[in-house]
Amino acid sequence: MKRIILPTDFSDNAYNAIQYALKLFKEKECTFYLLHTYTPAIYHSEYMLHSPGQIGLGDLYQTDTMVQLEELRDRIHREFKNPKHTFFLHSAFNTLVDEISDTIENEKADLVIMGTQGATGAKEILIGTNSVHVIKKATCPVILVPSSFEYEKPKEILFPTDYEVDYQQEHLQELVDIAREHMSRIEVLHVSQGLDLNEEQLTHKKKLNAILTDVAHLFHDLPQQQIITAINNFQLKMRKNLLVMIQNKHTFLERLFIEPIIKKIGFHVTIPFMVIPPYKKNEK
């Protein structure tokens, strides 16, 4: 049974991501955790010092958010009526990133699926938002769903990689499961840097090929260019339904998220974006 965390702020953007999750795993037995975090707007030092005027404020927020979560669960039951899906409600006075991390650990979650929207409402993932902080800290794969995306089965999956990762079956299991479930084809995209693959990269590529042996997949090599440019150009030629990347400390995805200058620009993605965290043995 899949265990999937669905963060929500009760917005249309968040509900769109919830709908995506429910449709993606329509045929799977799943436990979903509807998660909401709150920090009272008037929270300040007096609250921490138990000011008489604010004692119990957290309880009021807790009660209010639980009511909203119950209404959300009821809406889901009315609209989807799927007996394979079970829902738990989770409300906490905490930051979103920390609460998601704690819930992943406590519930042994397999996935986080959440909406993302640029600060200006642009249809993009905006580097530096909560979404990226969740990606950087989560220990399970995270799927980000653009606010305007209407559900499509992930028949065509784009998987850019530089073969610097020592791929493991366990590491890629969620990707393989999705591909099997939807009879997807995985397009493995490598952007060359003007050099042939070294021995280690060739070994990793063979290992990846073996892990994907039960699903349709193709390997592509593109000439030297920026990775974002390569992804966009590849998408123009061949429509994809899901973008998947591995976050690894020595690869382009980590540099994309970490470098301050990159944080200032938008990474334009119009399809769901799945980020797989670093495999433990590769974290060096």
N, C-alpha and C positions, 0 to 999 in steps of 0.2 A: 504494500500500500504506500502510495506517495504521500509525503507530508510537505505541504506547500504553504508558505507565509504570504498573505495578501495584505500589505499595508494599505491603509485608507485614511484620507482626510475628509471623506464623505463628498468629494467633488466628482464631477462628471468624468474628469481625467482618471481618477482612481477607479471609478466603476467600470470604465472602459477596459482597464487592465484586468479587473476581476472577471469581466465577461470573457476576455481572451483566455484566461486561465481555465475557466469552466468549459469552454468550447474545446480548447486544446486537449484537455484530459477528460472529455465527455465519456469515453468508454472505460476509463480507469477508476478503480477504487482509490479514493483520495480523502485525506483529512486536510481541511483548509483551516488556517488560523487567520481570522479577520482581526488585524492588529491596528490599533490606533494609539498614538501617544499625544500627550498634552502637556503644556507648560503654561500655567495661568499668566495672562498678560500683565497682571499687577504683582506677579511674584517678585519679591525683592528681599532685602536683608531682614525686614521685620517678620516676614513669613518664616524664615529660617529660625528666627528667635522666638517663634510662637506668640506673635502679637495677638492679644485677645480678639481683635477685630478680624483676624484672618484664620483663627483656629477652625479647622473643619472645611476650609476652602477646597483643599484637595479632594475631600470626600464628595463635595458638590460636583466638581468636575468629573470625578470618577462615575458618579451616578448618571450624570447627563450623557457622557460618552457611551456608557453601557446601554442606555436607552436607544441611542442612535445606532449602535452596533446591532442591537436586537431588531430594529426596524430594517436595517440593511440585510440581515440574515433572512427576515421574513420576505423581503422583496426578491431575494435570490431564490427562495423556495417557490414563490409564486411564478417567477419567470422561467425557471429551469426544471423544477420538479425531477431532479436526478437522484434516485435512491442510492447511487454509488458514492455520493458526495456527503461528507459529514463536516459540520462547521463548529469551531470553537471560537469564542469571543475573547479578545484580549485587549484590555485598556490599561495603560500605565503612565505614570507621571515620570517621564524620562525623555531623553532625546530619541528621535527616530532611529538614528544609526545604532546607538548603543542598545536600544530595546530589540531591534532586529537581530543584532549579534547575539544577545543573550537568549533570545527565543530559538535561534538556529541551534545553539548549543543545548539548551534545555529540552527541546522537542525533537532533536536529531533530524532537523528539517532537510529535505532534499533540494528544495528550490525556494527562491523568493521571486514573486512576479509583481511588478509595480508599474504605475504610470509615471511618465516623465514629461515635463513641459518646460520650455525655456522661460526665463524670467519675463520676457516680453510677450509670451504666448506663441512664440514661433514654433513651427512644427519640427522640433529638433531636440536632440539631447544637448543640453548646455553644460559644457565642462565647468565644474565648480559647484554644481547644485547638490542637493541631498542625494540624488541618484548616484552620482559619482562617488560620494563618500561611502554610500552603502556598498557599492561595488568594491571599493578598495579594502573594506573591512570584513565583508562577508566571507564565510568559510564554505559556502555552497554556491552553486551557480545562481546568477540573478538574471532575470529577463525583464528588460525595460520596454514598455509598450508606448509608442507615441500617442498623444492624445486624440489624434484624428484617425488613427488606424482602424479600419473595419476588418474584422476577423477574416483571415484566409488560412486554409490549411498550409502548413509549412512543407509544401511539396518540393520546393527548391531552396536549399540551405547553402549560404555562402560562408566559407570557413577560411579566412585569411590566416596564414601562419608563416613563420620564417624557419621552421624546422629546428629551432634552438631548444625546443622542449623535449624532454624525455617522456613521451606520452605513455600513460598507463590506462589500462582498461577501466579501472575504477574512476580515474580522473575524467574520462570522457563518457561515462555511463549514461548520464542524463541526455546528452546529445544523441547517443546511439539509440536510447529508448524512444526518443521523440521521432527519430528517423524511421525506426522500425514500425512504430504505431501508425505513422502517416504515409508509409511507403515513400519516403522522401529520397531525393538525390542530394548528396553532399558535394558541393563544388569546392575543392581544396585549392586555395589561391596563394601562390608564392610569387612575391615580387623580387626579382633578382637584383643584386647590387653590383652587377657587372662581373661577378666571379662565379665559378662553378661551386656547387655544394661541396662542403668539405666532408671528410669521412664521417664525422659525428652527425652532421645533418642528414647524410644519406642513410645512416643507421636509424635515425629518428623517423625519417620518411617511410622506411620499410616497416617500422613498428606501427606507425599510424595506419598504413595500408592494411596490416594484419588486424588491427583493432576494428577497422571499418569493413572487414571482409563480408559481414552479413548484411550490409546495406549498400545500395547503389552509390558509387562515388567516382569522381573524376579529379585528376590532378591537372592544374593549370600553372604555367609559368609566364609571367609578364616581364617585359624589360624594365630597367631601372626607372623608377618614378616614386612620387610620394604615395604612401599607403592609402591615404584618404582619396587621392586622385584615382588610384587603381581600383578601389572599391566602387567609387562612383561610375567610372568608365565601364567596369564589368557589369554593373547593375543596368546601365543603359542598353547594353547588348543582350543581356539575359536577365529577365525579371526574377527577383528572388523574394521569398516570403519571410526569411529569417536570417539575420546576420549573427554569426557566432565567433567569438575570439577568446583566447586564453590570456589571462593577465599573468604575465611572468616578469620577474624583476629585470630580466636582461633583454626583453623584447620590446618591439615598437609600441605595444599597447600600454605598457607601464610608462614609457617615456611620454606617450601622448597624454596621460593623465597627470603626470608629476611635474613636468616642466612648466614653470609659472607663465611663460609667454603663451603656451598652448591653452592654459586655463581661460584665457581671455577671449577665445574664439569659440564658435559653435561647431560641434561635430554633427553635421547634418545627416540624420538618419530618419527615413520615412517608414521603415519596417521595424518590427521587434528586434531587439538587440540583446543577445544572450552572452554574458561574460562568465567564463569559468575561472575560478580562483586558482592561484598557483598550487601545484601539487606539492605536498610537504617536502618530499625528497629533493624537489627542484629549488626550494627556497634556500639560497646560499648567499 
